[in-house]
Amino acid sequence: MAIGTGTVIANAEVTAAPGPRRGRVRLPRSPKILTGLGILTFFVLLAIIGPFARPDDPSKTFANSPVPLAPSAAHWLGTTQLQQDVFSQLIVGGGSMLLVALIGGVIATILSVVMGVTAGYLGGLADDLLSMLANIFLVLPALPLLIILLGFLGSAGANLFVVGLVISLTGWAWGARVLRAQTLSLRNRDYVDAARITGERPWKIIANEIVPNLMPIVASSFLFTVLYAIGTYTALAFLDLVNPQWNWGGMLFYASNSTAELSGYWWWFIPPGLAIALLGTALVLLNFGVDEFINPRLRVAGLTGRPNRRRGGGRQGFALTPVLIEPEGDHS
């Protein structure tokens, strides 16, 4: 086809859109992960240095007053009904909260990996039995079960490790179900078949071939169980089912017993409630960031899309195809 003298080439200069950088994904570029890590790091440092940086002993009585004292230069967050410093209780209480959450998250994640991956890889009767066990724990109401277990343990329930262990027993089933489903999709992959043909033992195949490919999901399950442990431990302390002293749930328990919310003593219950909410928000943001890393569509939109928009000065561009326009009657 000949192009006449009146032919116009529209968009002759084709500009390629700046595509996402191929290769490894740098997780710190996600604002969700950066924000979550920043908040979580703050609370971890507070839990570590809190017992040493506290202004006063959390159980020390300072004044002879029938009502809590409002925040002042002497007491940054005021005092409780017993004239104890709220700020000292706040910075000390985060340590037990994080310790129980970490213990519960680690044990629940280990149980999830063992139960879920084993059931998914072995299949057959083992899969049926382990899946039935996970389903039982999924349908059981967690809080009544925890009340029964802690009541059975008695004074041993005051130990933070025991509390974390009991919480983990009710928090592993969801992660096990997810890991089982993912293992079912991995056990027939070529590299797993190759390891099986070479005579590798099942536990070696699970440890070397399957679990490494499930690490993002394991990380997400760990964050979820830590968040669950924080909420559960707060509820148990608020209900006075565990030793509520010097943790944020215990502060809410004492404030509720003294009707602080009805009397307007906001400095007693808002700081621990806000601390619990911020810590939970940090874990949720980290979980969303891990989800972006797992899901390729979210990865492009959340991790690599923003840098591209900044480089392109707006929306991501598209490559345009040259259009040839011929004068009428010229078909030579």
ZICORJO-V461011 format. One record per backbone hydrogen bond with DSSP energy under -1.0 kcal/mol. NH is the residue of the N-H (numbers start at 1). CO is the residue of the C=O. E is the energy in kcal/mol with one decimal. If there is no record, write none. Layout:
nh={NH;NH}
co={CO;CO}
e={E;E}
//
This chain:
nh={7;8;10;29;30;34;35;36;37;38;39;40;41;42;43;44;45;46;47;48;49;50;53;54;60;62;72;78;79;80;83;86;89;90;91;92;93;95;97;98;99;100;101;102;103;104;105;106;107;108;109;110;111;112;113;114;115;116;117;118;119;120;121;122;123;127;128;129;130;131;132;133;134;135;136;137;138;139;140;145;146;147;148;149;150;151;152;153;154;156;157;158;159;163;164;165;166;167;168;169;170;171;176;177;178;179;180;181;182;183;184;187;189;193;194;195;196;197;198;199;200;205;206;207;208;209;210;211;214;218;219;220;221;222;223;224;225;226;227;228;229;230;231;232;233;234;235;236;237;238;239;240;241;251;252;253;254;255;256;257;258;259;260;263;265;266;268;270;273;274;275;276;277;278;279;280;281;282;283;284;285;286;287;288;289;290;291;292;293;294;295;299;300;301;302;303;304;308;309;310;311;312;314;323;325;330}
co={4;325;323;26;27;30;31;32;33;34;35;36;37;38;39;40;41;42;43;44;45;46;49;50;57;83;75;75;69;84;80;78;85;86;87;88;89;92;93;94;95;96;97;98;99;100;101;102;103;104;105;106;107;108;109;110;111;112;113;114;115;116;117;118;119;123;124;125;126;127;128;129;130;131;132;133;134;135;136;141;142;143;144;145;146;147;148;149;150;153;154;155;156;159;160;161;162;163;164;165;167;168;172;173;174;175;176;177;178;179;180;183;186;189;190;191;192;193;194;196;195;201;202;203;204;205;205;206;211;214;215;216;217;218;219;220;221;222;223;224;225;226;227;228;229;230;231;232;233;234;235;237;236;247;248;249;250;251;252;253;254;256;255;259;260;264;265;266;269;270;271;272;273;274;275;276;277;278;279;280;281;282;283;284;285;286;287;288;289;290;291;295;296;297;298;299;299;304;305;306;307;308;309;10;8;327}
e={-1.5;-1.2;-1.8;-1.7;-2.4;-2.3;-2.6;-2.6;-2.8;-2.1;-2.3;-2.6;-2.7;-1.8;-1.9;-2.4;-2.7;-2.2;-2.3;-1.9;-2.8;-1.5;-2.6;-1.2;-1.8;-2.2;-3.1;-1.7;-2.1;-1.6;-1.8;-2.1;-1.6;-2.3;-2.2;-1.5;-2.2;-1.1;-1.3;-2.4;-2.2;-2.4;-2.1;-2.5;-2.5;-2.8;-2.5;-2.6;-2.3;-2.3;-2.1;-2.3;-2.4;-2.3;-2.6;-2.6;-2.7;-2.6;-1.9;-1.4;-2.1;-2.3;-2.4;-2.4;-1.7;-1.1;-2.0;-2.6;-2.5;-2.4;-2.0;-2.1;-2.3;-2.4;-2.0;-1.9;-1.6;-1.9;-1.6;-1.5;-2.6;-2.4;-2.1;-2.5;-2.9;-2.1;-2.1;-1.9;-1.5;-1.5;-1.7;-1.6;-1.5;-2.3;-2.5;-2.4;-2.6;-2.4;-2.0;-1.2;-1.2;-1.1;-1.9;-2.0;-1.8;-2.5;-2.2;-1.9;-1.9;-2.4;-2.1;-2.1;-1.8;-2.4;-2.7;-1.8;-2.1;-2.5;-1.8;-1.1;-2.1;-2.2;-2.5;-2.1;-2.8;-2.3;-1.6;-2.8;-1.6;-2.6;-2.8;-2.1;-2.5;-2.4;-2.2;-2.1;-2.4;-2.3;-2.2;-2.4;-2.5;-2.1;-2.2;-2.6;-2.7;-2.2;-2.1;-2.6;-2.4;-2.5;-1.9;-1.2;-2.9;-2.1;-1.8;-1.9;-2.5;-2.3;-2.4;-2.2;-1.5;-1.5;-2.9;-1.8;-2.2;-1.9;-1.7;-2.5;-1.6;-3.0;-2.3;-2.3;-2.1;-2.5;-2.4;-2.3;-2.2;-2.3;-1.8;-2.2;-2.6;-2.1;-2.2;-2.5;-2.2;-2.4;-2.1;-2.0;-1.6;-2.0;-2.7;-2.2;-2.1;-1.9;-3.2;-2.3;-1.5;-1.3;-2.0;-2.1;-2.3;-2.5;-1.7;-1.2;-1.4;-1.4}
//
